[in-house]
Amino acid sequence: MAINLAILGATGAVGQELLRLLEARALPLGELRLLASPRSAGRQLQFRGETRTVQAVSPESFEGIDVAIFSAGGGTSREWAPIAASKGACVIDNSSAWRMDPEVPLVVPECNLEAGRARPKGIIANPNCSTIQMVVALKPLHDAAGVKRVVVATYQAISGAGARAIEAFQEQCRAAANGEAVDPGPLKGQLAQNLLMHWSVDEASGYQEEELKMVHETRKILGDESIQVSPTAVRVPVLHAHSESLTIELGRPMDAAEARTLLAAAPGITLVDDFAAGAYPTPLTAAGTDPVYVGRIREDVGNPGGLQMWVVSDNLRKGAALNAVQIAEGLFA
Ligand code: A2P
């Protein structure tokens, strides 16, 4: 059955990635509507060799639409997702607006696709990019031995901050290389030759909201409120693909060989794990590809029975667009 699909945020970084994925994948498409703000109305985008015109979003945009993938920020999603759902569309939303709503399933197909079948608000939430790649890697270990605690540090790419942030970073690199003053711009600081932590801060805890998303979303997706997550999120001067260092405590001791066997058999994961030979995942090789790459699987020298590993994935793909498309494929195709 062909699906009538709308993309809200079609001109953005994730929207563009969605179009590239839909061009290449087998999801049977009927109508495809490209939506954005009034700023982009009339802009032309290419899809499968044809020119498509972007429309300003309006209530009529969702008439006859089966699935609407939103990637236009939280405020836009809070405003438009209920309208799209009232027109009968299933909204798959990339923003954080609905993720922790108990009436909105939070879905990573490798972990909990079936949760997406019960959606009282007509909305399915796509998790945070850093959470997605982490839970894909944790899921087989959790099923085998129960994840008790994860200490995670992220090395997050700029594309997660949107198309304008990439342009700003490239201008920062040019300015920094020429000894000119660097404009913080949408990056809210100098990322060229630097690291930043600039997501909004939860003043009560001192954590960044980006970090707290990993705490709460992991529990919701894996369906286990007892999992403890200790996160640190860092923006690094890399354009595409997030990297994560995970330190994992399980309900029973697990050696690296068992973890490797479980991870190698798990959906969505590609092992790149021959560190002695120099093989480990990097953002440069992950960029533009689909898998969650796992490497450096090792027994934790500081916690016998625990594990450490390195997890890399393209944040615009598995971390956003691909996960949304896989939800649509899994539930509607
Ligand atoms: P536009 O290009 O018209 O501003 P990114 O995350 O790369 O910054 O992209 C954000 C996407 O969300 C863009 O497609 C942007 O459209 C869209 N968007 C932002 N604000 C709104 C809004 N109020 N209504 C509809 N689309 C919006």
Boltz pocket constraint, residues with backbone or C-beta under 6 A from the ligand:
constraints:
  - pocket:
      binder: B
      contacts: [[A, 8], [A, 9], [A, 10], [A, 11], [A, 12], [A, 13], [A, 14], [A, 15], [A, 35], [A, 36], [A, 37], [A, 38], [A, 39], [A, 40], [A, 41], [A, 57], [A, 71], [A, 72], [A, 73], [A, 76], [A, 161], [A, 162], [A, 163], [A, 164]]
      max_distance: 6.0
